[in-house]
């Protein structure tokens, strides 16, 4: 079988937010994927395919069409359940590398979700299912180029599956359910049309990309591209160590995510940022919190720092904010915080709004961050 060479992830020049958003979804896919908006030729598809090669192999049930996780009994397909019921315990396993599954722009709903053989179901009582794109995408990356040109209903189906982690197909009273946990990456050129706001909001993160204006960096991009396309000896090896190091960081951040929790000050800061940015609904708060935890895990923090939260908010609210996200450059000291609180206690104002402002939450998050740092070094 021919080997498809992939551009090294760490060889991509610039586009740091796009690369970070992809890595965070690899740490915690339930963030809800990423929508990458921008002009053509900015490395969108290159980064997605490079990410797949960056990530480590994982265990799957041997012979399973859906690539079920043998260590997660709650996320097995019906076929794997039947095998276990028949006494095949433990289920045999094999190693597979994550891959990119492309969704055709003209895909029908049946091609996306799969089809049930109703005749076999009614006559024989058997479940014959022809897997669709969502089955192929389980535990892989689902790449949807020009997502804004897809039928809205198809986009709804994709986002539903991404949010629930399962695909449910029902036809004439017959249903099939299988796991559909994937990293959803959609790309679009806004000049060719926008997504409806209801669909836009359901993407976890959003990044706007554009061509790099720095002349030296543009030269570096073209030189690296030429070296890769010509198969220049040693080009891939130059980035082998950095790719491996990043892949190991992501692999370590996956279990670390469950140990990272938002402190009360973190949660107040997240909500205050969303309120100040004019975010409608509460999905922005939830996604920002999850993204901050994933970012903290990737950076090796026990709890999200103030910078983790603001960096996460810029990714999670780019398509939700109706006002600019303002990041304070300097953080008030604990002494200033104590003096302010003492002054407020001495001079209460009648009818004062008791809702926490962004500065209050920043101070709480900063104090908790300082305590966590002291605990780390103690």
C-alpha positions as CSV (number, residue, x, y, z in Angstrom):
1,X,0.0,0.0,0.0
2,X,1.4,3.4,-0.9
3,X,2.3,5.7,2.0
4,X,0.7,9.1,1.8
5,X,3.2,11.7,3.0
6,X,1.9,14.3,5.3
7,X,3.3,17.8,5.9
8,X,4.7,18.0,9.5
9,X,2.3,19.9,11.9
10,X,5.1,21.9,13.5
11,X,6.4,22.9,10.1
12,X,3.3,25.1,9.5
13,X,4.4,28.7,9.7
14,X,2.1,31.0,11.7
15,X,-1.6,30.4,12.1
16,X,-1.0,29.7,15.8
17,X,-4.7,30.1,16.8
18,X,-5.8,27.6,14.2
19,X,-3.2,25.1,15.3
20,X,-4.1,25.6,19.0
21,X,-7.8,25.1,18.4
22,X,-7.1,21.8,16.6
23,X,-4.9,20.6,19.4
24,X,-7.5,21.5,22.1
25,X,-10.1,19.5,20.2
26,X,-7.7,16.6,20.2
27,X,-7.4,16.9,24.0
28,X,-11.2,17.1,24.5
29,X,-13.3,16.4,21.4
30,X,-16.5,17.2,23.4
31,X,-15.5,20.9,23.0
32,X,-17.5,20.6,19.8
33,X,-15.1,21.0,17.0
34,X,-13.7,24.0,15.3
35,X,-14.9,26.2,12.4
36,X,-12.0,27.7,10.5
37,X,-13.1,30.8,8.4
38,X,-10.8,32.4,5.9
39,X,-9.5,32.6,2.4
40,X,-8.0,29.7,0.4
41,X,-4.4,28.8,0.6
42,X,-3.9,29.5,4.3
43,X,-3.0,26.0,5.4
44,X,-6.4,24.8,6.7
45,X,-6.6,21.4,5.2
46,X,-2.8,20.9,5.6
47,X,-3.1,21.5,9.3
48,X,-6.0,19.1,9.7
49,X,-4.2,16.2,8.0
50,X,-1.0,17.0,9.8
51,X,-2.9,16.8,13.1
52,X,-4.0,13.2,12.3
53,X,-0.4,12.1,11.8
54,X,0.6,13.8,14.9
55,X,-1.7,11.9,17.3
56,X,-0.8,8.5,18.7
57,X,-2.4,5.2,17.6
58,X,-5.2,3.9,19.8
59,X,-6.8,0.6,20.6
60,X,-9.9,-0.5,18.7
61,X,-12.0,-3.7,18.8
62,X,-10.5,-6.0,16.2
63,X,-12.8,-6.3,13.1
64,X,-15.2,-3.6,14.3
65,X,-16.5,-1.4,11.5
66,X,-16.9,1.5,13.9
67,X,-13.5,1.3,15.6
68,X,-15.1,0.9,19.1
69,X,-12.9,1.4,22.2
70,X,-12.5,-2.0,23.9
71,X,-11.9,-0.2,27.2
72,X,-15.2,1.7,27.1
73,X,-18.1,-0.7,27.5
74,X,-20.6,2.2,27.5
75,X,-19.6,3.2,24.0
76,X,-19.7,-0.1,22.1
77,X,-21.8,-0.7,19.0
78,X,-24.5,-3.3,19.0
79,X,-22.2,-5.7,17.2
80,X,-19.5,-5.6,19.8
81,X,-22.2,-6.0,22.5
82,X,-23.5,-9.1,20.7
83,X,-19.9,-10.5,20.6
84,X,-19.5,-10.0,24.3
85,X,-22.9,-11.6,25.0
86,X,-21.8,-14.6,22.9
87,X,-18.9,-15.0,25.3
88,X,-16.1,-13.2,23.5
89,X,-14.5,-11.6,26.5
90,X,-12.3,-9.7,26.5
91,X,-12.9,-8.4,23.0
92,X,-9.7,-8.8,20.9
93,X,-8.0,-5.5,20.0
94,X,-5.8,-4.0,17.4
95,X,-4.0,-0.7,17.0
96,X,-5.1,2.0,14.5
97,X,-3.9,5.4,13.7
98,X,-6.4,8.3,13.6
99,X,-7.3,9.4,10.1
100,X,-9.1,12.2,8.4
101,X,-12.6,11.3,7.0
102,X,-13.7,13.8,4.3
103,X,-17.4,14.6,3.9
104,X,-18.4,15.1,0.2
105,X,-20.0,18.4,-0.4
106,X,-23.0,16.7,-2.1
107,X,-23.4,13.9,0.5
108,X,-27.0,12.8,1.1
109,X,-28.4,12.2,4.6
110,X,-28.2,8.4,4.0
111,X,-24.6,8.7,3.0
112,X,-23.9,10.6,6.2
113,X,-25.8,8.6,8.8
114,X,-26.0,5.2,7.1
115,X,-28.9,3.1,5.9
116,X,-31.0,0.2,7.3
117,X,-32.1,-2.8,5.2
118,X,-35.8,-2.6,6.1
119,X,-36.6,-5.8,4.1
120,X,-34.1,-7.8,6.1
121,X,-35.4,-6.3,9.4
122,X,-39.0,-7.0,8.6
123,X,-38.7,-10.5,7.1
124,X,-35.7,-11.9,9.1
125,X,-35.7,-9.7,12.2
126,X,-32.1,-9.0,11.6
127,X,-30.4,-5.6,11.7
128,X,-28.5,-5.0,8.5
129,X,-26.8,-1.6,8.5
130,X,-24.8,0.0,5.8
131,X,-22.5,2.4,7.7
132,X,-22.2,6.0,6.6
133,X,-19.7,8.8,7.1
134,X,-20.4,9.1,10.8
135,X,-19.4,5.5,11.3
136,X,-16.2,6.0,9.5
137,X,-15.5,9.2,11.5
138,X,-15.9,7.5,15.0
139,X,-12.6,8.2,16.9
140,X,-11.2,10.0,13.9
141,X,-11.3,13.5,12.4
142,X,-14.3,14.5,10.3
143,X,-13.3,17.2,7.9
144,X,-16.0,19.2,6.2
145,X,-14.6,21.6,3.6
146,X,-17.0,24.5,2.6
147,X,-19.4,23.6,5.4
148,X,-21.3,26.8,4.6
149,X,-22.4,25.3,1.2
150,X,-23.8,22.1,2.8
151,X,-27.6,21.7,3.2
152,X,-28.6,23.0,6.6
153,X,-30.2,19.7,7.6
154,X,-26.9,17.8,6.9
155,X,-25.0,20.3,9.1
156,X,-27.6,19.8,11.8
157,X,-27.1,16.0,11.7
158,X,-23.3,16.4,12.0
159,X,-23.6,18.8,14.9
160,X,-26.1,16.6,16.7
161,X,-23.8,13.6,16.4
162,X,-20.8,15.6,17.5
163,X,-22.6,16.9,20.6
164,X,-24.1,13.5,21.6
165,X,-21.3,11.3,20.6
166,X,-23.7,8.8,19.1
167,X,-25.5,8.4,15.7
168,X,-29.1,7.1,15.9
169,X,-30.7,5.9,12.6
170,X,-34.4,5.2,12.7
171,X,-36.5,3.9,9.8
172,X,-40.1,2.5,10.1
173,X,-39.7,1.6,13.7
174,X,-36.3,0.0,13.3
175,X,-33.4,1.8,14.9
176,X,-29.6,1.4,15.0
177,X,-27.3,3.2,17.3
178,X,-23.5,3.4,17.1
179,X,-20.8,5.6,18.7
180,X,-19.9,8.7,16.7
181,X,-17.2,10.4,18.7
182,X,-15.0,12.5,16.4
183,X,-13.2,15.8,16.1
184,X,-15.3,18.0,13.8
185,X,-13.4,20.5,11.7
186,X,-15.4,22.7,9.3
187,X,-13.8,25.2,6.9
188,X,-15.5,28.0,5.0
189,X,-14.8,31.1,2.9
190,X,-17.1,33.8,4.2
191,X,-17.2,35.4,0.7
192,X,-19.1,32.3,-0.5
193,X,-21.9,32.6,2.0
194,X,-22.4,32.5,5.8
195,X,-23.7,29.8,8.1
196,X,-27.0,30.4,9.8
197,X,-26.4,31.8,13.4
198,X,-28.1,28.8,14.9
199,X,-25.6,26.5,13.2
200,X,-22.6,28.8,13.8
201,X,-23.2,28.8,17.5
202,X,-23.1,25.0,17.7
203,X,-19.4,24.9,16.7
204,X,-17.3,24.8,19.8
205,X,-14.5,27.0,18.6
206,X,-14.0,29.4,15.7
207,X,-10.8,30.8,14.2
208,X,-10.5,33.4,11.5
209,X,-7.4,32.9,9.3
210,X,-5.8,35.1,6.6
211,X,-2.7,35.1,4.6
212,X,0.5,36.2,6.4
213,X,1.7,39.7,5.5
214,X,5.3,39.4,6.7
215,X,7.5,39.1,3.7
216,X,10.2,36.9,5.5
217,X,7.5,34.5,6.8
218,X,6.0,34.2,3.3
219,X,9.5,33.3,1.9
220,X,9.8,30.7,4.7
221,X,6.4,29.2,3.8
222,X,7.3,28.9,0.1
223,X,10.7,27.4,0.8
224,X,9.2,24.8,3.2
225,X,6.5,24.0,0.7
226,X,9.0,23.5,-2.1
227,X,11.2,21.3,0.1
228,X,8.2,19.1,1.1
229,X,6.8,18.8,-2.5
230,X,10.2,17.9,-3.9
231,X,10.8,15.3,-1.3
232,X,13.9,17.0,-0.1
233,X,16.0,14.6,2.1
234,X,15.9,15.6,5.7
235,X,12.9,18.0,5.5
236,X,10.5,15.8,7.5
237,X,13.3,14.8,9.9
238,X,13.8,18.4,10.8
239,X,10.4,18.5,12.5
240,X,10.3,14.9,13.7
241,X,11.3,15.7,17.3
242,X,9.0,18.7,17.6
243,X,6.0,16.8,16.2
244,X,6.7,13.9,18.5
245,X,7.0,16.3,21.5
246,X,3.7,18.0,20.7
247,X,2.0,14.6,20.1
248,X,3.2,13.4,23.5
249,X,1.9,16.6,25.2
250,X,-1.5,16.1,23.7
251,X,-1.5,12.4,24.7
252,X,-0.7,13.4,28.2
253,X,-3.2,16.1,28.3
254,X,-6.1,13.8,27.5
255,X,-6.2,12.1,31.0
256,X,-5.0,15.3,32.7
257,X,-8.1,17.1,31.5
258,X,-10.2,15.1,33.9
259,X,-8.0,16.3,36.8
260,X,-8.3,20.0,35.9
261,X,-11.3,21.8,37.3
262,X,-12.5,25.4,37.2
263,X,-12.2,27.1,40.6
264,X,-15.0,29.4,41.7
265,X,-13.0,32.4,40.7
266,X,-12.3,30.8,37.3
267,X,-16.1,30.2,36.8
268,X,-16.9,33.8,37.7
269,X,-14.3,35.1,35.3
270,X,-15.6,33.0,32.5
271,X,-19.2,34.2,33.0
272,X,-18.1,37.8,33.4
273,X,-16.2,37.7,30.1
274,X,-19.3,36.2,28.4
275,X,-21.6,38.9,29.9
276,X,-19.2,41.7,28.9
277,X,-18.8,40.3,25.4
278,X,-22.6,40.2,25.0
279,X,-22.8,36.5,24.4
280,X,-26.3,35.2,24.0
281,X,-27.3,32.0,25.8
282,X,-25.0,29.8,28.0
283,X,-23.2,27.6,25.4
284,X,-20.4,30.1,25.3
285,X,-19.8,29.8,29.0
286,X,-19.8,26.0,28.9
287,X,-17.4,25.8,25.9
288,X,-15.1,28.5,27.3
289,X,-14.8,26.6,30.6
290,X,-14.1,23.3,28.8
291,X,-11.6,24.9,26.5
292,X,-9.8,26.6,29.4
293,X,-9.5,23.2,31.2
294,X,-8.1,21.6,28.0
295,X,-5.7,24.4,27.6
296,X,-4.6,24.1,31.2
297,X,-4.0,20.4,30.7
298,X,-2.0,21.0,27.6
299,X,0.1,23.6,29.3
300,X,0.6,21.4,32.4
301,X,-1.4,23.6,34.8
302,X,-3.3,22.1,37.8
303,X,-6.1,24.7,37.3
304,X,-6.7,27.2,34.5
305,X,-4.8,30.4,34.9
306,X,-6.1,33.8,33.9
307,X,-4.3,33.7,30.6
308,X,-5.7,30.2,30.0
309,X,-9.2,31.5,30.4
310,X,-8.7,34.6,28.2
311,X,-7.0,32.5,25.5
312,X,-9.8,30.0,25.6
313,X,-12.4,32.8,25.4
314,X,-10.9,34.2,22.3
315,X,-11.3,30.8,20.6
316,X,-14.7,29.9,22.1
317,X,-16.4,33.4,21.7
318,X,-15.0,34.5,18.3
319,X,-18.3,33.6,16.6
320,X,-20.5,34.4,19.7
321,X,-19.3,37.7,21.1
322,X,-21.2,40.9,20.1
323,X,-18.7,43.1,21.8
324,X,-14.9,43.0,22.0
325,X,-13.2,40.8,24.6
326,X,-11.1,43.1,26.7
327,X,-8.0,41.5,28.3
328,X,-6.5,43.5,31.2
329,X,-2.7,43.7,30.8
330,X,-2.0,44.1,34.5
331,X,-3.6,42.1,37.2
332,X,-4.4,43.8,40.6
333,X,-2.3,42.6,43.4
334,X,-3.8,40.8,46.4
335,X,-3.0,43.9,48.6
336,X,-4.9,46.1,46.2
337,X,-7.8,43.6,46.2
338,X,-7.9,43.5,50.0
339,X,-7.8,47.3,50.2
340,X,-10.6,47.6,47.7
341,X,-12.8,45.1,49.5
342,X,-12.2,46.9,52.8
343,X,-13.1,50.2,51.3
344,X,-16.3,48.7,49.9
345,X,-17.2,47.3,53.3
346,X,-16.7,50.7,54.9
347,X,-18.7,52.6,52.3
348,X,-21.6,50.5,51.0
349,X,-23.7,52.2,48.3
350,X,-27.4,51.9,48.3
351,X,-28.8,50.0,45.3
352,X,-25.4,48.8,44.3
353,X,-25.3,46.1,41.7
354,X,-24.1,42.9,43.4
355,X,-23.4,41.0,40.1
356,X,-19.6,40.3,39.8
357,X,-17.8,42.5,37.3
358,X,-14.9,41.2,35.1
359,X,-12.4,43.0,37.4
360,X,-13.8,41.2,40.5
361,X,-13.6,37.9,38.8
362,X,-10.1,38.5,37.5
363,X,-8.9,39.3,41.0
364,X,-10.5,36.1,42.4
365,X,-9.0,34.0,39.6
366,X,-5.6,35.7,40.1
367,X,-5.6,35.1,43.8
368,X,-6.5,31.4,43.3
369,X,-3.8,31.2,40.6
370,X,-1.2,32.6,43.0
371,X,-2.2,30.1,45.7
372,X,-1.9,27.2,43.2
373,X,1.5,28.4,42.1
374,X,2.7,28.5,45.7
375,X,1.3,25.0,46.2
376,X,3.2,23.8,43.2
377,X,6.5,25.2,44.4
378,X,6.0,24.3,48.0
